[in-house]
Amino acid sequence: MTRERTVGEYELEVRDRIRIESLADSDLDRELVVQPDGTVTLRLLGQVVAAGRSTEDMRRLLEERYKRYYKVPAMTVTPLQVNTQLEDLRDTVDSRFGAGGQSQNAFVSPDGTVQLPALGSVSVQGLTLDETKMEVDARYEAVVHGIEVTPILVQRARRFVYVLGQVTRPGRYDLVGPTSVMQAIALAGGAVSGGNLRNVSLGVPKIGG
């Protein structure tokens, strides 16, 4: 979590918890949780949409609506638990009581994407780790404020080459670094007697085919 200050007013989210109070009537006082449909239920007013409103917007709305029942409602709205969406997201990757830290393994699929909580599919093929961080951070910022990620390359995808034809040991060979055609042939034991090294063909396998 970044702990950075937001630019605009915080807007209430589903599962946030607030306290409503009135100096005019203590019977209106209550703690409320924003329901999945974005509403809270209040005495005399019934369901009122809270999600997407700041606490000040909520206070002004209740002040106006309760004027039908009280000359001076004197309403206050106090946030008790906020940023619940951010907390939910963090909980999905919380391993502090297991393997340690807050992390999640993500594998790059054959189509070049990774699956991330709250984002779904994100294309990362061809990106550096720094570029991946910028892309994922920007995606999360559009969903929930206050979180950033640190991509860490745990394991590189295995790279290999098939060497076929007039070589001693045709087959598949893992590549541990940049490899030339001649080096690949050497991995396969070199050309057999009579093998024509002037007639070599290169082919790229179809991914996902």
C-alpha atoms as an extended CHARMM CRD file, in Angstrom:
* protein
*
       209  EXT
         1         1  MET       CA              0.0000000000        0.0000000000        0.0000000000  PROA      1               0.0000000000
         2         2  THR       CA              1.3840000000        3.3710000000       -1.0060000000  PROA      2               0.0000000000
         3         3  ARG       CA             -0.1540000000        5.4430000000        1.8470000000  PROA      3               0.0000000000
         4         4  GLU       CA             -0.2140000000        8.3620000000       -0.5790000000  PROA      4               0.0000000000
         5         5  ARG       CA             -2.7320000000       11.1390000000       -0.0830000000  PROA      5               0.0000000000
         6         6  THR       CA             -5.5510000000       11.1090000000       -2.6120000000  PROA      6               0.0000000000
         7         7  VAL       CA             -6.0460000000       14.1490000000       -4.8180000000  PROA      7               0.0000000000
         8         8  GLY       CA             -9.8250000000       14.3980000000       -4.4820000000  PROA      8               0.0000000000
         9         9  GLU       CA            -12.3270000000       13.5380000000       -1.7530000000  PROA      9               0.0000000000
        10        10  TYR       CA            -12.6240000000        9.8940000000       -0.8010000000  PROA      10              0.0000000000
        11        11  GLU       CA            -15.8160000000        8.3320000000       -2.1230000000  PROA      11              0.0000000000
        12        12  LEU       CA            -17.5340000000        5.6300000000       -0.1140000000  PROA      12              0.0000000000
        13        13  GLU       CA            -17.3940000000        2.0690000000       -1.4230000000  PROA      13              0.0000000000
        14        14  VAL       CA            -19.3920000000       -1.0900000000       -0.8660000000  PROA      14              0.0000000000
        15        15  ARG       CA            -18.5990000000       -2.5920000000        2.5820000000  PROA      15              0.0000000000
        16        16  ASP       CA            -17.2960000000        0.7220000000        3.9870000000  PROA      16              0.0000000000
        17        17  ARG       CA            -18.6400000000        1.4430000000        7.4680000000  PROA      17              0.0000000000
        18        18  ILE       CA            -19.9210000000        4.8540000000        8.5930000000  PROA      18              0.0000000000
        19        19  ARG       CA            -21.6610000000        6.3650000000       11.5920000000  PROA      19              0.0000000000
        20        20  ILE       CA            -24.6900000000        8.6270000000       11.1760000000  PROA      20              0.0000000000
        21        21  GLU       CA            -25.5580000000       11.0110000000       14.0330000000  PROA      21              0.0000000000
        22        22  SER       CA            -28.0810000000       13.7910000000       14.5900000000  PROA      22              0.0000000000
        23        23  LEU       CA            -28.1330000000       16.4350000000       17.2980000000  PROA      23              0.0000000000
        24        24  ALA       CA            -31.8780000000       16.7590000000       16.7270000000  PROA      24              0.0000000000
        25        25  ASP       CA            -32.7940000000       13.1290000000       17.4650000000  PROA      25              0.0000000000
        26        26  SER       CA            -30.5060000000       10.4920000000       18.9320000000  PROA      26              0.0000000000
        27        27  ASP       CA            -32.8110000000        7.7830000000       17.5560000000  PROA      27              0.0000000000
        28        28  LEU       CA            -31.2910000000        8.5080000000       14.1510000000  PROA      28              0.0000000000
        29        29  ASP       CA            -27.8170000000        7.6080000000       15.3750000000  PROA      29              0.0000000000
        30        30  ARG       CA            -26.4900000000        4.3400000000       13.9900000000  PROA      30              0.0000000000
        31        31  GLU       CA            -23.4990000000        2.5930000000       12.4470000000  PROA      31              0.0000000000
        32        32  LEU       CA            -24.0610000000        1.3940000000        8.9010000000  PROA      32              0.0000000000
        33        33  VAL       CA            -22.2770000000       -0.7470000000        6.3370000000  PROA      33              0.0000000000
        34        34  VAL       CA            -22.6130000000        0.1820000000        2.6730000000  PROA      34              0.0000000000
        35        35  GLN       CA            -24.4950000000       -2.7450000000        1.1410000000  PROA      35              0.0000000000
        36        36  PRO       CA            -23.6200000000       -4.5300000000       -2.1570000000  PROA      36              0.0000000000
        37        37  ASP       CA            -26.1560000000       -2.3570000000       -3.9890000000  PROA      37              0.0000000000
        38        38  GLY       CA            -24.3580000000        0.7690000000       -2.7000000000  PROA      38              0.0000000000
        39        39  THR       CA            -27.0840000000        1.8320000000       -0.2710000000  PROA      39              0.0000000000
        40        40  VAL       CA            -27.5500000000        2.2400000000        3.4670000000  PROA      40              0.0000000000
        41        41  THR       CA            -30.9090000000        2.0380000000        5.2430000000  PROA      41              0.0000000000
        42        42  LEU       CA            -31.8680000000        4.9670000000        7.4720000000  PROA      42              0.0000000000
        43        43  ARG       CA            -34.7330000000        5.6130000000        9.8240000000  PROA      43              0.0000000000
        44        44  LEU       CA            -37.5750000000        7.5470000000        8.1560000000  PROA      44              0.0000000000
        45        45  LEU       CA            -35.7110000000        7.7000000000        4.8350000000  PROA      45              0.0000000000
        46        46  GLY       CA            -35.3270000000        4.0550000000        3.9540000000  PROA      46              0.0000000000
        47        47  GLN       CA            -32.6060000000        3.1880000000        1.4250000000  PROA      47              0.0000000000
        48        48  VAL       CA            -30.1810000000        5.9620000000        0.4720000000  PROA      48              0.0000000000
        49        49  VAL       CA            -27.3500000000        5.5770000000       -2.0350000000  PROA      49              0.0000000000
        50        50  ALA       CA            -24.0040000000        6.0480000000       -0.2750000000  PROA      50              0.0000000000
        51        51  ALA       CA            -21.4720000000        4.4410000000       -2.6360000000  PROA      51              0.0000000000
        52        52  GLY       CA            -19.7920000000        7.0200000000       -4.8390000000  PROA      52              0.0000000000
        53        53  ARG       CA            -20.4680000000        9.8740000000       -2.4120000000  PROA      53              0.0000000000
        54        54  SER       CA            -17.9800000000       11.5600000000       -0.0890000000  PROA      54              0.0000000000
        55        55  THR       CA            -18.9180000000       11.7630000000        3.5870000000  PROA      55              0.0000000000
        56        56  GLU       CA            -19.5430000000       15.4900000000        3.1530000000  PROA      56              0.0000000000
        57        57  ASP       CA            -21.8510000000       14.8280000000        0.1820000000  PROA      57              0.0000000000
        58        58  MET       CA            -23.6450000000       12.2630000000        2.2980000000  PROA      58              0.0000000000
        59        59  ARG       CA            -24.0080000000       14.6890000000        5.1880000000  PROA      59              0.0000000000
        60        60  ARG       CA            -25.5120000000       17.3960000000        2.9530000000  PROA      60              0.0000000000
        61        61  LEU       CA            -27.9080000000       14.8860000000        1.3740000000  PROA      61              0.0000000000
        62        62  LEU       CA            -29.1650000000       13.6500000000        4.7500000000  PROA      62              0.0000000000
        63        63  GLU       CA            -29.3950000000       17.1820000000        6.0900000000  PROA      63              0.0000000000
        64        64  GLU       CA            -31.6530000000       18.1090000000        3.1890000000  PROA      64              0.0000000000
        65        65  ARG       CA            -33.8640000000       15.0130000000        3.3600000000  PROA      65              0.0000000000
        66        66  TYR       CA            -34.3250000000       15.0810000000        7.1230000000  PROA      66              0.0000000000
        67        67  LYS       CA            -35.5710000000       18.6690000000        6.9500000000  PROA      67              0.0000000000
        68        68  ARG       CA            -38.9380000000       17.1370000000        6.1330000000  PROA      68              0.0000000000
        69        69  TYR       CA            -39.0080000000       15.8260000000        9.6960000000  PROA      69              0.0000000000
        70        70  TYR       CA            -36.7590000000       18.1850000000       11.6960000000  PROA      70              0.0000000000
        71        71  LYS       CA            -36.3100000000       21.9170000000       11.4850000000  PROA      71              0.0000000000
        72        72  VAL       CA            -32.5390000000       21.6250000000       12.0860000000  PROA      72              0.0000000000
        73        73  PRO       CA            -31.4320000000       17.9830000000       11.6040000000  PROA      73              0.0000000000
        74        74  ALA       CA            -27.7710000000       18.8000000000       12.3800000000  PROA      74              0.0000000000
        75        75  MET       CA            -26.4460000000       15.6210000000       10.7510000000  PROA      75              0.0000000000
        76        76  THR       CA            -22.9020000000       14.2900000000       10.8810000000  PROA      76              0.0000000000
        77        77  VAL       CA            -21.3770000000       11.4220000000        8.9000000000  PROA      77              0.0000000000
        78        78  THR       CA            -18.2150000000        9.8580000000       10.3040000000  PROA      78              0.0000000000
        79        79  PRO       CA            -16.1780000000        7.2670000000        8.3810000000  PROA      79              0.0000000000
        80        80  LEU       CA            -15.3070000000        4.2830000000       10.5910000000  PROA      80              0.0000000000
        81        81  GLN       CA            -13.8510000000        1.8520000000        8.0650000000  PROA      81              0.0000000000
        82        82  VAL       CA            -12.9300000000        2.8610000000        4.5390000000  PROA      82              0.0000000000
        83        83  ASN       CA            -10.8200000000        1.6350000000        1.6270000000  PROA      83              0.0000000000
        84        84  THR       CA            -12.3870000000       -1.7960000000        2.0120000000  PROA      84              0.0000000000
        85        85  GLN       CA            -11.8800000000       -2.5400000000       -1.6870000000  PROA      85              0.0000000000
        86        86  LEU       CA             -8.1480000000       -1.9650000000       -1.2460000000  PROA      86              0.0000000000
        87        87  GLU       CA             -8.1120000000       -4.1790000000        1.8380000000  PROA      87              0.0000000000
        88        88  ASP       CA             -9.9620000000       -6.9270000000       -0.0370000000  PROA      88              0.0000000000
        89        89  LEU       CA             -7.4040000000       -6.7420000000       -2.8260000000  PROA      89              0.0000000000
        90        90  ARG       CA             -4.5050000000       -6.9280000000       -0.3850000000  PROA      90              0.0000000000
        91        91  ASP       CA             -6.0850000000       -9.8970000000        1.3820000000  PROA      91              0.0000000000
        92        92  THR       CA             -6.0460000000      -11.8880000000       -1.8730000000  PROA      92              0.0000000000
        93        93  VAL       CA             -2.2260000000      -11.7150000000       -1.9410000000  PROA      93              0.0000000000
        94        94  ASP       CA             -1.5460000000      -11.6790000000        1.8110000000  PROA      94              0.0000000000
        95        95  SER       CA              0.9640000000      -14.4180000000        2.7010000000  PROA      95              0.0000000000
        96        96  ARG       CA              2.3850000000      -12.7630000000        5.8150000000  PROA      96              0.0000000000
        97        97  PHE       CA              1.2470000000      -15.6970000000        7.9570000000  PROA      97              0.0000000000
        98        98  GLY       CA              2.2850000000      -18.3240000000        5.4270000000  PROA      98              0.0000000000
        99        99  ALA       CA              5.1810000000      -18.1130000000        3.0050000000  PROA      99              0.0000000000
       100       100  GLY       CA              5.7060000000      -14.4830000000        3.9930000000  PROA      100             0.0000000000
       101       101  GLY       CA              5.0910000000      -11.1230000000        2.3620000000  PROA      101             0.0000000000
       102       102  GLN       CA              2.2620000000      -10.0060000000        0.1470000000  PROA      102             0.0000000000
       103       103  SER       CA              2.6950000000      -11.7030000000       -3.1810000000  PROA      103             0.0000000000
       104       104  GLN       CA              1.1150000000      -13.8610000000       -5.8190000000  PROA      104             0.0000000000
       105       105  ASN       CA              2.7530000000      -15.9720000000       -8.4940000000  PROA      105             0.0000000000
       106       106  ALA       CA              1.6080000000      -15.1540000000      -12.0050000000  PROA      106             0.0000000000
       107       107  PHE       CA              2.5780000000      -17.1730000000      -15.0540000000  PROA      107             0.0000000000
       108       108  VAL       CA              2.7640000000      -15.6350000000      -18.5030000000  PROA      108             0.0000000000
       109       109  SER       CA              0.3710000000      -17.6590000000      -20.6440000000  PROA      109             0.0000000000
       110       110  PRO       CA              1.0400000000      -18.5760000000      -24.2990000000  PROA      110             0.0000000000
       111       111  ASP       CA             -0.9260000000      -15.4970000000      -25.4140000000  PROA      111             0.0000000000
       112       112  GLY       CA              1.4730000000      -13.2350000000      -23.4550000000  PROA      112             0.0000000000
       113       113  THR       CA             -0.8870000000      -12.2970000000      -20.6260000000  PROA      113             0.0000000000
       114       114  VAL       CA             -1.0020000000      -12.7510000000      -16.8510000000  PROA      114             0.0000000000
       115       115  GLN       CA             -4.0850000000      -13.0170000000      -14.6420000000  PROA      115             0.0000000000
       116       116  LEU       CA             -4.1560000000      -10.5600000000      -11.7170000000  PROA      116             0.0000000000
       117       117  PRO       CA             -6.7010000000       -9.9830000000       -8.9080000000  PROA      117             0.0000000000
       118       118  ALA       CA             -9.3140000000       -7.3280000000       -9.7480000000  PROA      118             0.0000000000
       119       119  LEU       CA             -7.7640000000       -6.7940000000      -13.1960000000  PROA      119             0.0000000000
       120       120  GLY       CA             -8.1170000000      -10.1090000000      -14.9520000000  PROA      120             0.0000000000
       121       121  SER       CA             -5.9950000000      -10.5000000000      -18.0720000000  PROA      121             0.0000000000
       122       122  VAL       CA             -3.0800000000       -8.0800000000      -18.5490000000  PROA      122             0.0000000000
       123       123  SER       CA             -0.7560000000       -8.2510000000      -21.5630000000  PROA      123             0.0000000000
       124       124  VAL       CA              2.9220000000       -8.2340000000      -20.5440000000  PROA      124             0.0000000000
       125       125  GLN       CA              4.6400000000       -9.9930000000      -23.4180000000  PROA      125             0.0000000000
       126       126  GLY       CA              7.5880000000       -7.9450000000      -24.6910000000  PROA      126             0.0000000000
       127       127  LEU       CA              7.6100000000       -5.6490000000      -21.6420000000  PROA      127             0.0000000000
       128       128  THR       CA             10.5390000000       -5.1810000000      -19.2770000000  PROA      128             0.0000000000
       129       129  LEU       CA              9.9140000000       -5.5210000000      -15.5340000000  PROA      129             0.0000000000
       130       130  ASP       CA              9.8460000000       -1.7170000000      -15.1920000000  PROA      130             0.0000000000
       131       131  GLU       CA              7.3560000000       -1.4270000000      -18.0670000000  PROA      131             0.0000000000
       132       132  THR       CA              5.2600000000       -4.1940000000      -16.5320000000  PROA      132             0.0000000000
       133       133  LYS       CA              5.1730000000       -2.3090000000      -13.2240000000  PROA      133             0.0000000000
       134       134  MET       CA              4.0260000000        0.8900000000      -14.9460000000  PROA      134             0.0000000000
       135       135  GLU       CA              1.2980000000       -0.9640000000      -16.8410000000  PROA      135             0.0000000000
       136       136  VAL       CA             -0.0340000000       -2.8800000000      -13.8300000000  PROA      136             0.0000000000
       137       137  ASP       CA              0.1570000000        0.1500000000      -11.4910000000  PROA      137             0.0000000000
       138       138  ALA       CA             -1.8170000000        2.2080000000      -14.0130000000  PROA      138             0.0000000000
       139       139  ARG       CA             -4.4400000000       -0.5280000000      -14.3040000000  PROA      139             0.0000000000
       140       140  TYR       CA             -4.8530000000       -0.7560000000      -10.5270000000  PROA      140             0.0000000000
       141       141  GLU       CA             -5.0260000000        3.0430000000      -10.1720000000  PROA      141             0.0000000000
       142       142  ALA       CA             -8.0890000000        2.9710000000      -12.4170000000  PROA      142             0.0000000000
       143       143  VAL       CA             -9.7270000000        0.4260000000      -10.0910000000  PROA      143             0.0000000000
       144       144  VAL       CA             -8.5840000000        1.3320000000       -6.5700000000  PROA      144             0.0000000000
       145       145  HSD       CA             -6.2520000000        4.0340000000       -5.2640000000  PROA      145             0.0000000000
       146       146  GLY       CA             -3.3590000000        3.3490000000       -2.9300000000  PROA      146             0.0000000000
       147       147  ILE       CA             -1.6140000000        0.2040000000       -4.1530000000  PROA      147             0.0000000000
       148       148  GLU       CA              1.4760000000       -0.4610000000       -6.2370000000  PROA      148             0.0000000000
       149       149  VAL       CA              3.1800000000       -3.6530000000       -7.3510000000  PROA      149             0.0000000000
       150       150  THR       CA              6.7600000000       -4.8360000000       -7.7180000000  PROA      150             0.0000000000
       151       151  PRO       CA              7.1430000000       -7.4400000000      -10.4860000000  PROA      151             0.0000000000
       152       152  ILE       CA              9.9280000000       -9.9380000000       -9.7880000000  PROA      152             0.0000000000
       153       153  LEU       CA             11.1290000000      -12.4290000000      -12.3650000000  PROA      153             0.0000000000
       154       154  VAL       CA             11.1460000000      -15.7300000000      -10.4760000000  PROA      154             0.0000000000
       155       155  GLN       CA             11.8320000000      -18.0520000000      -13.3880000000  PROA      155             0.0000000000
       156       156  ARG       CA             12.4450000000      -17.4420000000      -17.0550000000  PROA      156             0.0000000000
       157       157  ALA       CA             10.4800000000      -19.4680000000      -19.5440000000  PROA      157             0.0000000000
       158       158  ARG       CA             12.4880000000      -22.4060000000      -20.8180000000  PROA      158             0.0000000000
       159       159  ARG       CA             14.0120000000      -21.8330000000      -24.2270000000  PROA      159             0.0000000000
       160       160  PHE       CA             14.9230000000      -24.7200000000      -26.4580000000  PROA      160             0.0000000000
       161       161  VAL       CA             15.7960000000      -25.6810000000      -29.9930000000  PROA      161             0.0000000000
       162       162  TYR       CA             15.0380000000      -28.7590000000      -32.0710000000  PROA      162             0.0000000000
       163       163  VAL       CA             17.9600000000      -30.0120000000      -34.0990000000  PROA      163             0.0000000000
       164       164  LEU       CA             16.9320000000      -32.5220000000      -36.7650000000  PROA      164             0.0000000000
       165       165  GLY       CA             18.4470000000      -34.0550000000      -39.8200000000  PROA      165             0.0000000000
       166       166  GLN       CA             21.9980000000      -35.2440000000      -40.4030000000  PROA      166             0.0000000000
       167       167  VAL       CA             23.3280000000      -34.8030000000      -36.8690000000  PROA      167             0.0000000000
       168       168  THR       CA             24.6220000000      -37.3430000000      -34.3680000000  PROA      168             0.0000000000
       169       169  ARG       CA             21.9140000000      -36.8790000000      -31.7250000000  PROA      169             0.0000000000
       170       170  PRO       CA             18.7990000000      -35.2240000000      -33.1980000000  PROA      170             0.0000000000
       171       171  GLY       CA             16.3060000000      -33.9420000000      -30.6210000000  PROA      171             0.0000000000
       172       172  ARG       CA             15.3440000000      -31.0320000000      -28.3810000000  PROA      172             0.0000000000
       173       173  TYR       CA             18.0040000000      -29.0770000000      -26.4720000000  PROA      173             0.0000000000
       174       174  ASP       CA             17.5570000000      -26.4290000000      -23.7750000000  PROA      174             0.0000000000
       175       175  LEU       CA             19.2280000000      -23.0900000000      -24.4160000000  PROA      175             0.0000000000
       176       176  VAL       CA             20.9760000000      -21.4240000000      -21.4830000000  PROA      176             0.0000000000
       177       177  GLY       CA             22.0690000000      -18.3510000000      -23.4410000000  PROA      177             0.0000000000
       178       178  PRO       CA             22.3320000000      -16.8880000000      -26.9370000000  PROA      178             0.0000000000
       179       179  THR       CA             23.0510000000      -19.7600000000      -29.3080000000  PROA      179             0.0000000000
       180       180  SER       CA             24.1500000000      -19.7170000000      -32.9320000000  PROA      180             0.0000000000
       181       181  VAL       CA             23.1370000000      -22.3090000000      -35.5140000000  PROA      181             0.0000000000
       182       182  MET       CA             26.5640000000      -23.9280000000      -35.3930000000  PROA      182             0.0000000000
       183       183  GLN       CA             26.4060000000      -24.0810000000      -31.5930000000  PROA      183             0.0000000000
       184       184  ALA       CA             22.9920000000      -25.7550000000      -31.8130000000  PROA      184             0.0000000000
       185       185  ILE       CA             24.3980000000      -28.3410000000      -34.1950000000  PROA      185             0.0000000000
       186       186  ALA       CA             27.2730000000      -28.8870000000      -31.7780000000  PROA      186             0.0000000000
       187       187  LEU       CA             24.7480000000      -29.5580000000      -28.9830000000  PROA      187             0.0000000000
       188       188  ALA       CA             23.3920000000      -32.3670000000      -31.1390000000  PROA      188             0.0000000000
       189       189  GLY       CA             26.8310000000      -33.9280000000      -31.4600000000  PROA      189             0.0000000000
       190       190  GLY       CA             27.7490000000      -32.2680000000      -34.7340000000  PROA      190             0.0000000000
       191       191  ALA       CA             27.0050000000      -33.3280000000      -38.2710000000  PROA      191             0.0000000000
       192       192  VAL       CA             27.2560000000      -36.9770000000      -39.2390000000  PROA      192             0.0000000000
       193       193  SER       CA             29.7450000000      -38.0670000000      -41.8600000000  PROA      193             0.0000000000
       194       194  GLY       CA             28.5760000000      -36.6800000000      -45.1590000000  PROA      194             0.0000000000
       195       195  GLY       CA             26.2440000000      -34.1340000000      -43.5810000000  PROA      195             0.0000000000
       196       196  ASN       CA             25.9770000000      -30.9230000000      -45.5870000000  PROA      196             0.0000000000
       197       197  LEU       CA             26.4500000000      -27.9170000000      -43.2910000000  PROA      197             0.0000000000
       198       198  ARG       CA             25.8710000000      -25.5950000000      -46.2390000000  PROA      198             0.0000000000
       199       199  ASN       CA             22.2500000000      -26.6370000000      -46.4280000000  PROA      199             0.0000000000
       200       200  VAL       CA             20.6880000000      -25.6860000000      -43.0580000000  PROA      200             0.0000000000
       201       201  SER       CA             17.0640000000      -24.6070000000      -42.6120000000  PROA      201             0.0000000000
       202       202  LEU       CA             15.6530000000      -22.5760000000      -39.7060000000  PROA      202             0.0000000000
       203       203  GLY       CA             12.0650000000      -22.7480000000      -38.5660000000  PROA      203             0.0000000000
       204       204  VAL       CA             10.0350000000      -21.1270000000      -35.7680000000  PROA      204             0.0000000000
       205       205  PRO       CA              7.3990000000      -23.3350000000      -34.0930000000  PROA      205             0.0000000000
       206       206  LYS       CA              3.8490000000      -21.9760000000      -33.9540000000  PROA      206             0.0000000000
       207       207  ILE       CA              2.9850000000      -20.9090000000      -30.3780000000  PROA      207             0.0000000000
       208       208  GLY       CA             -0.1800000000      -22.5050000000      -29.0830000000  PROA      208             0.0000000000
       209       209  GLY       CA             -0.6480000000      -24.5240000000      -32.2670000000  PROA      209             0.0000000000
